[in-house]
Amino acid sequence: MAEKKELYKGVKGLRLGAVILWILAIACEVAAIYLLLTTNETVLYKLLGAGYNDTNALLYWFIGILVVDAIFCIVGALLWKKANRIKPSKSTNKVVKFFWDQLGVIVCIIAFVPFGILLILGTDKLDAKAKKTLLVIVALLLVGSSAASVDYNPVSPGDSQNVEALIKSHYSPDEYEVDENGDIIVYWTQYGKSMHLDGECYYIADSSTKTSGTVAEAIEAGKADPCDNCMSEIKEINKEELDQMAPLDELTEAPADAEGTVEEAPAE
């Protein structure tokens, strides 16, 4: 178990960072709500000085707090999405997976909507013009932070994004090749079941059917299984997910090579 956990390099830190930032975002909203509702003139005086009845000064405080709120939401969502690239949700429940993938958007809603509702219900601390301005700003920050937090291309275990993220987190850039689009290049053979990071891996080095392409192309060709030799660091972490995604009897109708044997070209 310890070895398997180690393979998810960086995921725990990314998720922890996201949660901390989201807690800070909600704390910012709580501070803004308190400032909106409080009748404690001492607090207002300390924040705004002698002009605590100055609507513009109060408006600037609200704007500053909410902008920081949005920044925390967005950065937290970016960390969460990066973690999902390495370790996506394994849930087969579409609702659960949706909420997991789009958690950043949900946090944005929590971090802005309650304040917006209270602002609409009314406050005696802002005049009509300042209130309208603040509502527009809240709406823009909500839409902007939500748009930045959406995972437009959610990852599933074993798909090309997941495999590429695992390769990048476990191998240095000089250990793999990329094409002109920045996609990682892998290798496979006609009758094998595995993708290979090293074109000279001894399983395929002398194969006459060796082909190269992107990770997505390898998976589409039915070569979803990472090589035991040149991709050993991510082999175990993806084995269960990849088997669920593409059972071996569906990968190819051609005979697959046994692990540990070098593929031979079919006899003529």
C-alpha positions as CSV (number, residue, x, y, z in Angstrom):
1,M,0.0,0.0,0.0
2,A,2.8,2.4,0.8
3,E,4.3,2.0,-2.6
4,K,1.0,2.7,-4.3
5,K,0.4,5.9,-2.3
6,E,3.9,7.1,-3.2
7,L,3.0,6.8,-6.9
8,Y,0.4,9.6,-6.5
9,K,3.2,12.1,-6.2
10,G,2.1,15.6,-5.1
11,V,-1.6,14.9,-5.1
12,K,-2.0,15.2,-1.3
13,G,-0.2,18.5,-1.2
14,L,-2.3,19.9,-4.1
15,R,-5.6,18.9,-2.6
16,L,-4.6,20.2,0.8
17,G,-3.5,23.5,-0.7
18,A,-6.8,23.7,-2.6
19,V,-8.9,23.1,0.5
20,I,-6.9,25.7,2.6
21,L,-7.4,28.3,-0.1
22,W,-11.1,27.5,-0.4
23,I,-11.5,27.9,3.4
24,L,-9.7,31.3,3.2
25,A,-12.1,32.2,0.4
26,I,-15.2,31.4,2.5
27,A,-13.5,33.3,5.4
28,C,-13.3,36.3,3.2
29,E,-17.0,36.1,2.4
30,V,-17.8,35.7,6.1
31,A,-15.8,38.9,6.8
32,A,-17.7,40.7,4.1
33,I,-21.0,39.5,5.4
34,Y,-20.0,40.6,8.9
35,L,-19.1,44.0,7.6
36,L,-22.4,44.2,5.8
37,L,-24.5,43.3,8.8
38,T,-22.5,44.6,11.8
39,T,-23.9,47.5,13.8
40,N,-20.7,47.8,15.8
41,E,-19.5,51.3,15.1
42,T,-16.2,50.6,16.8
43,V,-15.3,48.0,14.2
44,L,-16.3,50.4,11.4
45,Y,-14.3,53.2,12.9
46,K,-11.2,51.1,13.1
47,L,-11.5,50.1,9.5
48,L,-12.5,53.4,8.0
49,G,-11.3,56.0,10.5
50,A,-13.3,59.1,11.3
51,G,-15.3,58.7,8.1
52,Y,-17.0,55.4,9.0
53,N,-20.2,56.7,7.4
54,D,-18.3,57.2,4.1
55,T,-20.2,54.9,1.6
56,N,-17.3,55.0,-0.9
57,A,-14.7,53.9,1.7
58,L,-16.9,51.0,2.7
59,L,-17.5,50.1,-0.9
60,Y,-13.7,49.9,-1.4
61,W,-13.4,47.5,1.5
62,F,-16.1,45.2,0.1
63,I,-14.4,45.2,-3.3
64,G,-11.0,44.4,-1.8
65,I,-12.3,41.6,0.3
66,L,-14.3,40.0,-2.6
67,V,-11.4,40.3,-5.1
68,V,-9.2,38.4,-2.6
69,D,-12.1,35.9,-2.2
70,A,-12.1,35.3,-6.0
71,I,-8.3,34.9,-6.1
72,F,-8.4,32.2,-3.4
73,C,-11.3,30.4,-5.2
74,I,-9.5,30.4,-8.6
75,V,-6.0,29.3,-7.3
76,G,-7.7,26.6,-5.2
77,A,-9.5,25.3,-8.2
78,L,-6.4,25.2,-10.3
79,L,-4.6,23.1,-7.7
80,W,-7.7,20.8,-7.5
81,K,-7.8,20.3,-11.2
82,K,-4.1,19.6,-11.3
83,A,-4.5,17.0,-8.6
84,N,-7.4,15.4,-10.6
85,R,-5.1,15.0,-13.6
86,I,-2.9,12.8,-11.6
87,K,-5.5,11.0,-9.5
88,P,-9.0,11.4,-10.9
89,S,-12.2,10.2,-9.2
90,K,-12.8,6.5,-9.6
91,S,-16.5,6.8,-8.9
92,T,-18.8,5.3,-11.5
93,N,-21.7,7.5,-10.2
94,K,-22.0,10.4,-12.7
95,V,-23.4,12.8,-10.1
96,V,-20.6,12.1,-7.6
97,K,-17.9,12.4,-10.3
98,F,-19.5,15.7,-11.6
99,F,-19.4,17.2,-8.1
100,W,-15.8,16.0,-7.6
101,D,-14.6,17.4,-10.9
102,Q,-16.4,20.7,-10.6
103,L,-15.9,21.2,-6.9
104,G,-14.1,24.5,-7.6
105,V,-17.3,26.0,-9.2
106,I,-19.4,24.8,-6.2
107,V,-17.0,26.6,-3.9
108,C,-17.3,29.8,-6.0
109,I,-21.0,29.7,-5.6
110,I,-20.7,29.2,-1.9
111,A,-18.2,32.0,-1.7
112,F,-20.3,34.7,-3.4
113,V,-24.0,33.9,-3.6
114,P,-24.9,34.2,0.1
115,F,-23.3,37.7,0.2
116,G,-25.1,38.7,-3.0
117,I,-28.4,37.6,-1.6
118,L,-27.9,39.6,1.6
119,L,-26.9,42.6,-0.5
120,I,-30.1,42.3,-2.5
121,L,-32.2,42.0,0.6
122,G,-31.0,45.4,1.6
123,T,-28.4,47.2,3.7
124,D,-28.4,50.7,5.3
125,K,-24.6,51.0,4.9
126,L,-24.6,51.6,1.2
127,D,-26.6,54.1,-0.9
128,A,-28.5,52.9,-4.0
129,K,-25.6,53.7,-6.4
130,A,-22.9,52.0,-4.3
131,K,-25.2,49.0,-3.8
132,K,-25.8,48.6,-7.5
133,T,-22.1,48.9,-8.2
134,L,-21.2,46.3,-5.6
135,L,-23.9,43.9,-7.0
136,V,-22.4,44.2,-10.5
137,I,-18.9,43.5,-9.1
138,V,-20.1,40.5,-7.1
139,A,-21.8,39.1,-10.3
140,L,-18.6,39.6,-12.4
141,L,-16.4,38.0,-9.8
142,L,-18.8,35.1,-9.4
143,V,-19.0,34.5,-13.2
144,G,-15.2,35.1,-13.7
145,S,-14.1,32.8,-10.9
146,S,-16.5,30.1,-11.8
147,A,-15.4,30.2,-15.5
148,A,-11.8,29.9,-14.3
149,S,-12.7,27.1,-11.9
150,V,-14.7,24.9,-14.3
151,D,-12.9,21.7,-15.4
152,Y,-13.8,21.8,-19.1
153,N,-12.2,18.5,-19.8
154,P,-12.6,16.2,-16.8
155,V,-10.2,13.3,-16.4
156,S,-11.1,9.7,-15.9
157,P,-8.7,7.0,-14.6
158,G,-6.6,5.7,-17.4
159,D,-7.5,8.2,-20.0
160,S,-4.8,10.1,-22.0
161,Q,-4.7,13.2,-19.7
162,N,-4.3,11.0,-16.6
163,V,-1.5,8.9,-18.2
164,E,0.3,12.1,-19.4
165,A,0.0,13.7,-16.0
166,L,1.4,10.6,-14.4
167,I,4.3,10.5,-16.8
168,K,5.1,14.2,-16.2
169,S,5.0,13.7,-12.4
170,H,7.2,10.6,-12.4
171,Y,9.7,11.2,-15.2
172,S,12.0,14.2,-16.0
173,P,11.5,15.9,-19.4
174,D,14.7,14.3,-20.7
175,E,13.2,10.8,-20.2
176,Y,10.4,11.2,-22.7
177,E,9.8,12.8,-26.1
178,V,7.1,15.3,-27.2
179,D,5.7,16.2,-30.6
180,E,5.3,19.6,-32.1
181,N,2.1,20.1,-30.1
182,G,3.7,19.3,-26.8
183,D,2.0,15.9,-26.5
184,I,4.1,13.0,-25.1
185,I,5.2,10.4,-27.6
186,V,4.8,6.7,-26.8
187,Y,5.5,3.5,-28.7
188,W,3.5,0.3,-29.3
189,T,3.5,-2.7,-31.6
190,Q,0.8,-4.3,-33.7
191,Y,0.4,-7.4,-31.5
192,G,1.4,-6.1,-28.1
193,K,-1.0,-4.8,-25.5
194,S,1.3,-2.1,-23.9
195,M,2.4,1.4,-24.6
196,H,6.1,2.2,-24.1
197,L,7.8,5.4,-23.1
198,D,11.1,4.3,-24.6
199,G,11.3,3.4,-28.2
200,E,14.3,1.2,-27.5
201,C,12.7,-0.7,-24.7
202,Y,13.9,-4.3,-25.0
203,Y,10.3,-5.6,-25.4
204,I,9.9,-3.7,-28.7
205,A,13.4,-2.7,-29.8
206,D,13.6,-5.1,-32.6
207,S,9.9,-5.2,-33.6
208,S,9.1,-4.8,-37.2
209,T,5.6,-3.4,-36.3
210,K,6.7,-0.7,-33.9
211,T,4.6,2.5,-34.1
212,S,4.8,5.8,-32.4
213,G,2.1,8.4,-31.5
214,T,0.5,10.3,-28.7
215,V,-0.8,8.6,-25.5
216,A,-4.4,9.2,-26.8
217,E,-3.6,7.4,-30.0
218,A,-2.0,4.5,-28.1
219,I,-5.1,4.1,-26.0
220,E,-7.3,4.3,-29.0
221,A,-5.3,1.6,-30.6
222,G,-5.9,-0.6,-27.6
223,K,-2.4,-0.2,-26.1
224,A,-3.6,1.2,-22.7
225,D,-1.4,-1.0,-20.5
226,P,1.9,0.8,-19.4
227,C,5.0,-1.2,-20.0
228,D,6.4,-3.2,-17.1
229,N,9.9,-2.1,-18.0
230,C,10.0,1.4,-19.3
231,M,6.9,2.7,-17.5
232,S,7.2,0.6,-14.3
233,E,6.8,3.7,-12.0
234,I,3.2,4.2,-13.1
235,K,2.4,0.6,-14.0
236,E,0.8,-0.4,-10.7
237,I,-1.1,2.8,-10.1
238,N,-3.0,2.5,-13.4
239,K,-3.4,-1.3,-13.6
240,E,-6.8,-1.5,-11.9
241,E,-8.2,1.6,-13.6
242,L,-7.0,0.7,-17.0
243,D,-8.4,-2.8,-16.7
244,Q,-11.8,-1.3,-15.8
245,M,-11.6,1.2,-18.7
246,A,-10.6,-1.3,-21.4
247,P,-10.7,-5.0,-20.6
248,L,-8.0,-6.9,-22.4
249,D,-10.5,-9.0,-24.4
250,E,-11.8,-5.7,-25.9
251,L,-8.5,-4.1,-26.6
252,T,-7.6,-6.2,-29.6
253,E,-8.5,-9.4,-31.3
254,A,-4.9,-10.1,-32.1
255,P,-2.9,-12.2,-29.7
256,A,-1.1,-10.1,-27.1
257,D,2.4,-10.9,-26.1
258,A,3.0,-12.3,-22.6
259,E,4.8,-10.0,-20.2
260,G,8.5,-10.5,-20.2
261,T,8.7,-11.7,-23.8
262,V,9.9,-9.8,-26.8
263,E,7.4,-9.5,-29.6
264,E,8.3,-11.4,-32.8
265,A,7.0,-10.5,-36.2
266,P,4.4,-12.9,-37.6
267,A,5.8,-15.6,-39.8
268,E,5.3,-15.1,-43.5
